[in-house]
Amino acid sequence: MAAGKARAAGAPREQWTGQVGFILSAIGSAVGLGNIWRFPGVAYENGGGAFLIPYLVALLTAGIPILFLDYAIGHRFRGSAPLSLRRLGGRTLEGLGWFQVAIAFVISLYYTAVIAWALSYFVFSFDLRWGADPAAFFQGDYLNVGEPGFSLEFVPGVLIPLVLVWIVTLFVLGSGVAKGLQRANVIFLPLLLVAFLVLVLRALFLPGAELGLNALFTPNWAALADPNVWIAAYSQIFFSLSIAFGIMITYASYRARRANLTGPGLVVAFANSSFEILAGIGVFATLGFFAAQQGILVDDLEGLTGVGLSFITFPAIVSEMPGGPFFGILFFGSLTLAGFTSLLSVLQVVSAGVQEKFGLTRLQATIGMGGTAAVLSVLLFSTTTGLLALDVVDNWANNIGVVGSAVLTSILVIWVLRKGPELQAHLNAVSTFQVGKVWIALVGVVAPIVLGYMLISRIVSLVLEGYGGLPGGYLGVFGWGTIALIVIAAVVLTLVPWRRSDLDRFDTWPPLASDSQRKEAGR
């Protein structure tokens, strides 16, 4: 074991094979379930076509700047989120890195379950197994939804695909960065794009499609005066780019020393947003057809976002449209592929952190970390209480955990440690697109103000109003308890000694200014 740890600590860092592999992998991480089932509904509910204005502003003032911040940290300090942040700012920032790792671990547990649902519905699409009442089928026949609580009554229809998803995921992770993550994204991302383009083109030629497109893109300019619309735009950009919880720090650390960062970052950001708009067109063209078939307005439809859109509304639409099974296969196949490429990036955050902290090989980390995550995922989310637990854990992990991580990162890096100029210089030294002091202002002022408001307002709402009408005790365990466990895990892992001796010796270009600065970065 000691020899294995020595090899893990001293071996050359894995790398993407080139810029294209990195870009495809980063896009695969960013394009996930939320692009398909969240953006169309959020845009529709927040001004329609007018929403694109705050959406673009949010992308330029928060999304891309924080993406660049993650890239700069990971690429300069050559490690997972905990190691890079420790080298940047000592043990305090290491704790923030482990906070991000813990968030990624929690998200992986339930994200895998949703992919398992999508995989099941991919199979169900061949014979339209959900029948005439998709809502009853999803909650009753398929998930067997029980009362709030914790149950060990497993649902075979969820358990089997969930185990299959974990097996494939761990195999890819165990294969490494280039042979596993990159190869999977090079295969699955083009496949996702082709399948989704076919789906969108089919949707555009459905009778009534124009009703849905008019509902989505007709601008409500008055909505721009509502602060909540702008907050919704920042929220959508923030959650869709895979930023602030370790993914892009980890991914950037696998790039070559002098690799371009900002140019590919712009490609990733705009590719992600383009896919969201494409998803909006496909989803609302389909909803327009459904509304026309029902003889109602799109406004009167229910389930326009999230789980309800994907697993209740869309199956109902598929049942009514010509060539429905083919459309269902494309939709749920796309959902599975989008979720899988994002899941790989989430779990790589955890795997990389564990490898570097404990001096493990890639295979050891995959088996240990992945095996633990798989068991917990099965126990929590393949039972009759899995749907309710998933909804609550997702809400707290994203709206409290991820947003809190972003606020802390901006404040600590820019204001407390004053590392903005160093990271700016690093980006400019290796990249074609140069960033100026405006970038530091966006990361250090705009982002923490907007995201801080989001965080505080969400906490106040959850404390005063609860969530989904669920009992306070249940929310305390699965909601606030999730955040408590994430914090405890971050503290404990920070206190555990590192199993490597090269914390202050790492390959960076341009080099740190002095030996004393290098030692301080690794303290």
C-alpha positions as CSV (number, residue, x, y, z in Angstrom):
1,M,0.0,0.0,0.0
2,A,2.8,2.4,0.8
3,A,4.3,1.9,-2.6
4,G,1.0,2.6,-4.2
5,K,0.6,5.8,-2.2
6,A,4.1,6.9,-3.3
7,R,3.3,6.3,-6.9
8,A,0.0,8.2,-6.6
9,A,1.8,11.2,-5.0
10,G,4.7,11.4,-7.3
11,A,3.3,10.3,-10.7
12,P,2.8,12.8,-13.5
13,R,-0.6,14.4,-13.4
14,E,-3.1,13.0,-15.9
15,Q,-4.0,15.3,-18.8
16,W,-6.6,15.7,-21.5
17,T,-5.1,14.7,-24.8
18,G,-5.7,18.2,-26.3
19,Q,-7.9,21.2,-26.3
20,V,-10.8,19.5,-28.2
21,G,-11.0,16.8,-25.6
22,F,-11.1,19.3,-22.8
23,I,-13.8,21.4,-24.5
24,L,-16.0,18.5,-25.2
25,S,-15.6,17.2,-21.6
26,A,-16.3,20.6,-20.2
27,I,-19.4,21.1,-22.4
28,G,-20.5,17.5,-21.4
29,S,-20.3,18.6,-17.8
30,A,-22.2,21.8,-18.3
31,V,-25.0,20.3,-20.5
32,G,-27.1,18.3,-18.1
33,L,-30.6,17.6,-17.0
34,G,-31.2,21.2,-16.0
35,N,-30.6,22.4,-19.6
36,I,-33.5,20.3,-20.8
37,W,-36.0,20.4,-18.0
38,R,-35.3,23.6,-16.2
39,F,-34.3,26.4,-18.6
40,P,-37.5,26.3,-20.8
41,G,-39.8,26.6,-17.8
42,V,-37.7,29.3,-16.1
43,A,-37.6,31.4,-19.3
44,Y,-41.4,31.0,-19.9
45,E,-42.3,32.0,-16.3
46,N,-39.9,35.0,-16.3
47,G,-40.8,37.1,-19.3
48,G,-40.5,34.8,-22.2
49,G,-38.4,36.3,-24.9
50,A,-37.5,39.2,-22.6
51,F,-35.8,36.8,-20.3
52,L,-33.0,36.4,-22.7
53,I,-31.8,39.9,-21.8
54,P,-31.2,39.2,-18.1
55,Y,-30.0,35.7,-19.0
56,L,-27.3,37.2,-21.3
57,V,-26.3,39.8,-18.7
58,A,-26.0,37.1,-16.0
59,L,-23.9,35.0,-18.4
60,L,-21.5,37.8,-19.0
61,T,-21.3,39.3,-15.5
62,A,-21.3,36.2,-13.3
63,G,-21.3,32.9,-15.3
64,I,-18.2,33.4,-17.4
65,P,-16.2,35.3,-14.8
66,I,-16.7,32.6,-12.2
67,L,-15.9,30.0,-14.8
68,F,-12.6,31.7,-15.5
69,L,-12.0,31.9,-11.7
70,D,-12.4,28.1,-11.4
71,Y,-10.1,27.6,-14.5
72,A,-7.4,29.9,-13.1
73,I,-7.4,28.2,-9.7
74,G,-7.3,24.6,-11.0
75,H,-4.8,25.3,-13.8
76,R,-2.3,27.4,-11.7
77,F,-2.3,25.2,-8.6
78,R,-2.5,21.8,-10.4
79,G,-4.8,19.8,-8.2
80,S,-8.3,18.8,-7.2
81,A,-10.5,21.4,-5.5
82,P,-9.0,20.8,-2.0
83,L,-5.4,20.7,-3.1
84,S,-5.6,23.7,-5.5
85,L,-7.4,25.8,-2.9
86,R,-4.9,24.7,-0.2
87,R,-2.0,25.8,-2.4
88,L,-3.8,29.0,-3.0
89,G,-4.7,29.9,0.5
90,G,-3.7,27.4,3.1
91,R,-5.9,25.2,5.3
92,T,-8.8,27.6,5.4
93,L,-9.3,27.4,1.7
94,E,-8.7,23.6,1.8
95,G,-11.8,23.4,3.9
96,L,-13.7,25.2,1.2
97,G,-12.4,22.7,-1.3
98,W,-13.6,19.8,0.8
99,F,-17.0,21.6,1.2
100,Q,-17.2,21.5,-2.6
101,V,-16.2,17.8,-2.8
102,A,-18.9,17.0,-0.2
103,I,-21.5,18.8,-2.3
104,A,-20.5,16.9,-5.4
105,F,-20.7,13.6,-3.5
106,V,-24.2,14.4,-2.3
107,I,-25.4,15.5,-5.7
108,S,-24.0,12.3,-7.3
109,L,-26.2,10.2,-5.0
110,Y,-29.5,11.5,-6.3
111,Y,-28.4,12.6,-9.8
112,T,-27.7,8.9,-10.6
113,A,-31.2,8.1,-9.6
114,V,-32.7,10.6,-12.1
115,I,-30.5,9.1,-14.8
116,A,-31.9,5.7,-13.9
117,W,-35.4,7.0,-14.2
118,A,-34.5,8.4,-17.7
119,L,-33.0,5.1,-18.7
120,S,-36.2,3.2,-17.6
121,Y,-38.4,5.6,-19.6
122,F,-36.1,5.1,-22.6
123,V,-37.1,1.5,-22.4
124,F,-40.8,2.3,-21.6
125,S,-41.0,4.5,-24.8
126,F,-40.8,1.4,-27.0
127,D,-44.3,0.3,-26.0
128,L,-45.6,3.5,-24.2
129,R,-45.8,1.5,-21.0
130,W,-47.1,4.5,-19.0
131,G,-50.5,4.1,-20.5
132,A,-53.3,6.7,-20.4
133,D,-52.3,8.2,-17.0
134,P,-48.6,9.0,-16.9
135,A,-48.8,10.8,-13.6
136,A,-50.3,7.8,-11.8
137,F,-47.9,5.5,-13.6
138,F,-44.8,7.5,-12.5
139,Q,-45.7,8.1,-8.9
140,G,-47.6,4.8,-8.4
141,D,-46.7,1.9,-10.7
142,Y,-43.1,3.0,-11.2
143,L,-41.8,4.8,-8.1
144,N,-44.4,3.5,-5.6
145,V,-44.2,6.8,-3.8
146,G,-44.7,6.5,0.0
147,E,-45.2,8.9,2.9
148,P,-42.3,11.2,3.9
149,G,-39.7,9.3,6.0
150,F,-37.1,6.7,5.4
151,S,-38.0,3.3,4.0
152,L,-35.9,0.2,3.0
153,E,-38.7,-1.0,0.7
154,F,-36.8,-1.1,-2.6
155,V,-38.5,-0.5,-5.9
156,P,-37.1,-3.1,-8.4
157,G,-37.9,-0.9,-11.4
158,V,-35.6,1.8,-10.0
159,L,-33.0,-0.4,-8.3
160,I,-32.0,-2.4,-11.4
161,P,-31.3,0.6,-13.7
162,L,-29.7,2.5,-10.8
163,V,-27.2,-0.3,-10.3
164,L,-26.5,-0.5,-14.0
165,V,-25.8,3.3,-14.1
166,W,-23.4,3.0,-11.2
167,I,-21.5,0.1,-12.9
168,V,-21.0,2.0,-16.1
169,T,-20.1,5.2,-14.3
170,L,-17.4,3.6,-12.1
171,F,-16.0,1.8,-15.1
172,V,-15.5,5.1,-16.9
173,L,-14.0,6.8,-13.9
174,G,-11.6,3.9,-13.3
175,S,-10.4,4.2,-16.9
176,G,-8.9,7.6,-16.2
177,V,-9.1,11.2,-17.5
178,A,-8.2,10.6,-21.2
179,K,-9.3,7.0,-21.6
180,G,-12.4,7.3,-19.5
181,L,-13.9,10.8,-19.1
182,Q,-12.7,12.2,-22.4
183,R,-13.5,9.2,-24.4
184,A,-17.0,9.0,-23.0
185,N,-17.7,12.7,-23.7
186,V,-16.2,12.4,-27.3
187,I,-18.7,9.6,-28.0
188,F,-21.7,10.7,-26.0
189,L,-21.8,14.5,-26.6
190,P,-22.0,14.3,-30.4
191,L,-24.6,11.5,-30.0
192,L,-26.6,13.7,-27.6
193,L,-26.4,16.7,-30.0
194,V,-27.6,14.6,-33.0
195,A,-30.4,13.0,-31.1
196,F,-31.6,16.3,-29.7
197,L,-31.4,18.0,-33.1
198,V,-33.6,15.3,-34.6
199,L,-36.0,15.7,-31.7
200,V,-36.2,19.4,-32.1
201,L,-36.7,19.2,-35.9
202,R,-39.5,16.7,-35.4
203,A,-41.1,18.9,-32.8
204,L,-41.1,22.0,-35.0
205,F,-43.3,20.2,-37.6
206,L,-45.9,19.1,-35.2
207,P,-49.3,20.8,-35.6
208,G,-49.6,23.6,-33.0
209,A,-45.8,23.9,-32.5
210,E,-46.1,27.6,-33.2
211,L,-48.4,28.1,-30.2
212,G,-45.6,26.8,-27.9
213,L,-42.9,28.9,-29.6
214,N,-45.1,32.0,-29.3
215,A,-45.7,31.3,-25.6
216,L,-42.0,30.9,-25.0
217,F,-40.5,33.8,-27.1
218,T,-43.2,36.5,-26.9
219,P,-41.5,39.1,-24.7
220,N,-43.1,40.4,-21.6
221,W,-41.0,43.6,-21.2
222,A,-42.7,44.5,-17.9
223,A,-41.1,41.5,-16.4
224,L,-37.7,43.2,-16.6
225,A,-38.7,45.5,-13.8
226,D,-39.1,42.6,-11.5
227,P,-35.9,41.8,-9.5
228,N,-37.0,38.2,-9.1
229,V,-36.7,37.8,-12.9
230,W,-33.0,38.9,-12.8
231,I,-32.4,36.6,-9.8
232,A,-33.9,33.7,-11.8
233,A,-31.5,34.5,-14.7
234,Y,-28.5,34.5,-12.5
235,S,-29.7,31.3,-10.9
236,Q,-30.2,29.5,-14.2
237,I,-26.7,30.6,-15.5
238,F,-25.1,29.6,-12.3
239,F,-26.5,26.1,-12.0
240,S,-26.2,25.3,-15.7
241,L,-22.4,26.0,-16.0
242,S,-21.1,23.5,-13.4
243,I,-19.3,26.2,-11.5
244,A,-18.3,26.8,-7.9
245,F,-18.4,23.2,-6.6
246,G,-15.1,21.9,-7.8
247,I,-15.8,20.5,-11.3
248,M,-14.1,23.2,-13.4
249,I,-11.2,23.5,-10.9
250,T,-10.6,19.8,-11.3
251,Y,-11.0,19.7,-15.1
252,A,-8.7,22.7,-15.6
253,S,-6.0,21.0,-13.5
254,Y,-5.7,18.3,-16.2
255,R,-4.8,20.8,-18.9
256,A,-1.2,21.3,-20.1
257,R,0.9,24.0,-18.5
258,R,0.6,26.5,-21.3
259,A,-2.9,25.6,-22.4
260,N,-5.3,28.3,-23.5
261,L,-8.0,28.8,-20.8
262,T,-10.3,31.8,-21.6
263,G,-10.9,31.0,-25.3
264,P,-12.2,27.5,-24.6
265,G,-14.0,28.9,-21.6
266,L,-16.0,31.1,-23.9
267,V,-16.7,28.2,-26.2
268,V,-18.0,26.1,-23.3
269,A,-20.2,28.9,-21.9
270,F,-21.8,29.8,-25.2
271,A,-22.2,26.2,-26.2
272,N,-24.1,25.5,-23.0
273,S,-26.4,28.5,-23.5
274,S,-27.0,27.6,-27.1
275,F,-28.1,24.1,-26.0
276,E,-30.4,25.6,-23.5
277,I,-32.1,27.8,-26.1
278,L,-32.3,24.7,-28.4
279,A,-33.9,22.8,-25.6
280,G,-36.4,25.6,-25.1
281,I,-37.4,25.5,-28.7
282,G,-37.9,21.7,-28.7
283,V,-39.7,21.6,-25.4
284,F,-42.1,24.4,-26.1
285,A,-42.8,23.3,-29.7
286,T,-43.9,20.0,-28.2
287,L,-46.0,21.7,-25.5
288,G,-47.7,23.8,-28.2
289,F,-48.7,20.6,-30.0
290,F,-50.0,19.1,-26.7
291,A,-52.0,22.3,-25.9
292,A,-53.6,22.3,-29.4
293,Q,-54.6,18.6,-29.0
294,Q,-56.2,19.4,-25.6
295,G,-57.9,22.5,-27.0
296,I,-56.3,24.8,-24.3
297,L,-53.7,27.4,-24.1
298,V,-50.1,26.7,-23.2
299,D,-50.6,28.8,-20.1
300,D,-53.1,26.2,-18.9
301,L,-50.7,23.3,-19.0
302,E,-49.2,21.9,-15.8
303,G,-45.8,20.5,-15.3
304,L,-43.7,22.8,-17.4
305,T,-40.4,22.2,-15.6
306,G,-38.4,19.7,-13.7
307,V,-39.4,16.1,-12.9
308,G,-43.1,16.8,-13.8
309,L,-42.2,18.0,-17.3
310,S,-39.9,15.1,-18.1
311,F,-41.7,12.1,-16.5
312,I,-45.4,13.1,-16.6
313,T,-46.1,15.8,-19.2
314,F,-43.7,14.5,-21.9
315,P,-45.0,10.9,-21.7
316,A,-48.5,12.2,-22.0
317,I,-47.5,14.1,-25.2
318,V,-45.7,11.1,-26.6
319,S,-48.8,9.1,-26.3
320,E,-50.8,11.5,-28.4
321,M,-48.3,12.4,-31.2
322,P,-47.7,10.5,-34.5
323,G,-44.6,8.3,-34.2
324,G,-44.7,8.8,-30.4
325,P,-42.4,5.9,-29.4
326,F,-39.6,7.2,-31.7
327,F,-40.0,10.7,-30.1
328,G,-39.9,9.2,-26.6
329,I,-36.8,7.2,-27.4
330,L,-35.0,10.4,-28.6
331,F,-36.1,12.4,-25.6
332,F,-35.3,10.0,-22.9
333,G,-32.2,8.9,-24.7
334,S,-31.0,12.5,-24.7
335,L,-31.9,13.0,-21.1
336,T,-29.9,9.9,-20.2
337,L,-26.8,11.0,-22.2
338,A,-27.0,14.6,-20.8
339,G,-27.2,13.4,-17.3
340,F,-24.5,10.8,-17.6
341,T,-21.8,13.2,-19.0
342,S,-22.6,15.6,-16.1
343,L,-22.5,12.8,-13.5
344,L,-19.0,11.8,-14.6
345,S,-17.7,15.3,-13.9
346,V,-19.4,15.5,-10.5
347,L,-17.9,12.2,-9.4
348,Q,-14.4,13.1,-10.8
349,V,-14.4,16.0,-8.3
350,V,-14.7,13.5,-5.4
351,S,-12.4,10.9,-6.9
352,A,-9.6,13.4,-7.5
353,G,-9.8,14.9,-4.0
354,V,-9.7,11.4,-2.4
355,Q,-6.8,10.3,-4.6
356,E,-4.7,13.3,-3.7
357,K,-5.5,13.5,0.0
358,F,-4.9,9.8,0.8
359,G,-2.3,9.0,-1.8
360,L,-4.6,6.4,-3.5
361,T,-4.4,5.2,-7.1
362,R,-7.2,6.0,-9.5
363,L,-8.6,2.5,-9.2
364,Q,-8.5,2.5,-5.4
365,A,-10.3,5.8,-5.2
366,T,-12.9,4.7,-7.7
367,I,-13.7,1.5,-5.9
368,G,-13.6,3.1,-2.4
369,M,-15.4,6.3,-3.1
370,G,-17.6,5.0,-5.9
371,G,-18.6,1.9,-3.9
372,T,-19.6,4.0,-0.9
373,A,-21.6,6.4,-3.1
374,A,-23.4,3.6,-4.9
375,V,-24.5,1.9,-1.7
376,L,-25.8,5.2,-0.3
377,S,-27.5,6.1,-3.5
378,V,-29.3,2.7,-3.6
379,L,-30.3,2.9,0.0
380,L,-31.7,6.5,-0.2
381,F,-33.1,6.8,-3.7
382,S,-34.3,3.4,-5.0
383,T,-36.9,3.0,-2.3
384,T,-40.5,4.1,-2.0
385,T,-39.4,7.3,-0.2
386,G,-36.8,8.1,-2.8
387,L,-38.7,10.8,-4.8
388,L,-39.4,13.0,-1.7
389,A,-35.9,12.6,-0.4
390,L,-34.4,13.5,-3.8
391,D,-36.5,16.6,-4.1
392,V,-35.5,18.0,-0.7
393,V,-31.8,17.0,-0.8
394,D,-31.5,18.6,-4.3
395,N,-33.1,21.8,-3.2
396,W,-30.8,22.3,-0.2
397,A,-27.6,21.0,-1.9
398,N,-27.9,23.4,-4.8
399,N,-29.6,26.5,-3.4
400,I,-27.7,26.5,-0.1
401,G,-24.6,24.4,-0.7
402,V,-23.5,25.4,-4.2
403,V,-24.5,29.1,-3.9
404,G,-22.9,29.3,-0.5
405,S,-19.7,27.8,-1.9
406,A,-19.6,30.4,-4.7
407,V,-20.1,33.3,-2.3
408,L,-17.4,32.1,0.0
409,T,-15.0,31.5,-2.9
410,S,-15.4,35.0,-4.3
411,I,-15.0,36.7,-0.9
412,L,-12.1,34.6,0.3
413,V,-10.1,34.6,-2.9
414,I,-10.7,38.2,-4.0
415,W,-11.1,40.1,-0.7
416,V,-9.5,38.2,2.1
417,L,-6.4,36.7,0.3
418,R,-6.3,39.4,-2.4
419,K,-5.4,36.8,-5.1
420,G,-7.3,38.4,-7.9
421,P,-4.3,40.1,-9.6
422,E,-2.3,36.8,-9.5
423,L,-5.1,34.8,-11.0
424,Q,-5.7,37.5,-13.6
425,A,-2.1,37.5,-14.5
426,H,-2.1,33.7,-14.9
427,L,-5.1,33.7,-17.2
428,N,-3.5,36.4,-19.3
429,A,-0.2,34.6,-19.5
430,V,-1.7,31.4,-20.9
431,S,-4.7,32.6,-22.8
432,T,-5.6,34.4,-26.0
433,F,-8.6,36.3,-24.7
434,Q,-7.2,38.7,-22.0
435,V,-9.1,39.7,-18.9
436,G,-8.7,43.0,-17.1
437,K,-9.6,44.5,-13.7
438,V,-13.2,44.4,-14.8
439,W,-13.0,40.6,-14.3
440,I,-11.8,41.0,-10.7
441,A,-14.7,43.5,-10.1
442,L,-17.3,41.1,-11.5
443,V,-16.0,38.1,-9.5
444,G,-15.4,40.1,-6.3
445,V,-18.4,42.5,-6.3
446,V,-21.2,41.6,-8.7
447,A,-21.1,37.8,-8.1
448,P,-21.1,37.9,-4.3
449,I,-23.8,40.6,-4.1
450,V,-26.2,38.8,-6.5
451,L,-25.5,35.3,-5.2
452,G,-25.4,36.5,-1.6
453,Y,-28.9,37.9,-2.1
454,M,-30.0,34.6,-3.6
455,L,-28.6,32.7,-0.7
456,I,-30.0,34.8,2.1
457,S,-33.5,35.1,0.5
458,R,-33.6,31.3,0.0
459,I,-32.6,30.6,3.6
460,V,-35.2,33.0,4.9
461,S,-37.9,31.4,2.7
462,L,-37.0,27.9,3.8
463,V,-36.9,28.8,7.5
464,L,-40.2,30.8,7.4
465,E,-42.2,28.9,4.8
466,G,-40.8,25.4,4.7
467,Y,-40.7,23.5,1.5
468,G,-43.4,21.6,-0.4
469,G,-45.7,21.4,2.6
470,L,-43.5,18.7,4.1
471,P,-43.1,18.3,7.8
472,G,-40.5,20.4,9.6
473,G,-38.8,17.3,11.1
474,Y,-38.4,15.8,7.6
475,L,-36.9,19.0,6.2
476,G,-34.6,19.1,9.3
477,V,-33.2,15.7,8.5
478,F,-33.0,15.6,4.7
479,G,-32.6,19.4,4.1
480,W,-30.7,21.1,6.9
481,G,-29.2,17.7,7.9
482,T,-27.7,17.5,4.4
483,I,-26.0,20.8,4.8
484,A,-24.8,19.9,8.3
485,L,-23.2,16.7,7.0
486,I,-21.5,18.5,4.2
487,V,-20.0,21.0,6.7
488,I,-18.9,18.2,9.1
489,A,-17.3,16.2,6.2
490,A,-15.4,19.3,5.1
491,V,-14.1,20.0,8.6
492,V,-13.1,16.3,9.2
493,L,-11.4,15.9,5.9
494,T,-9.5,19.1,6.3
495,L,-8.1,17.9,9.7
496,V,-7.0,14.6,8.3
497,P,-3.2,14.7,7.4
498,W,-2.2,14.6,3.8
499,R,-0.5,11.4,2.5
500,R,1.8,13.3,0.2
501,S,5.0,15.4,0.7
502,D,4.8,17.6,-2.3
503,L,2.1,20.0,-1.2
504,D,4.3,23.0,-1.8
505,R,6.1,21.6,-4.8
506,F,3.9,21.7,-7.9
507,D,4.5,22.5,-11.6
508,T,3.0,25.9,-12.5
509,W,3.7,28.3,-15.3
510,P,4.4,31.2,-15.1
511,P,6.2,30.3,-11.8
512,L,5.3,31.8,-8.4
513,A,7.2,34.9,-7.7
514,S,9.5,33.5,-5.0
515,D,10.3,30.5,-2.9
516,S,8.6,32.1,0.1
517,Q,5.4,32.7,-2.0
518,R,5.5,29.0,-3.1
519,K,5.8,27.8,0.5
520,E,3.0,30.1,1.6
521,A,0.8,28.8,-1.2
522,G,1.3,25.2,0.0
523,R,1.0,25.9,3.7
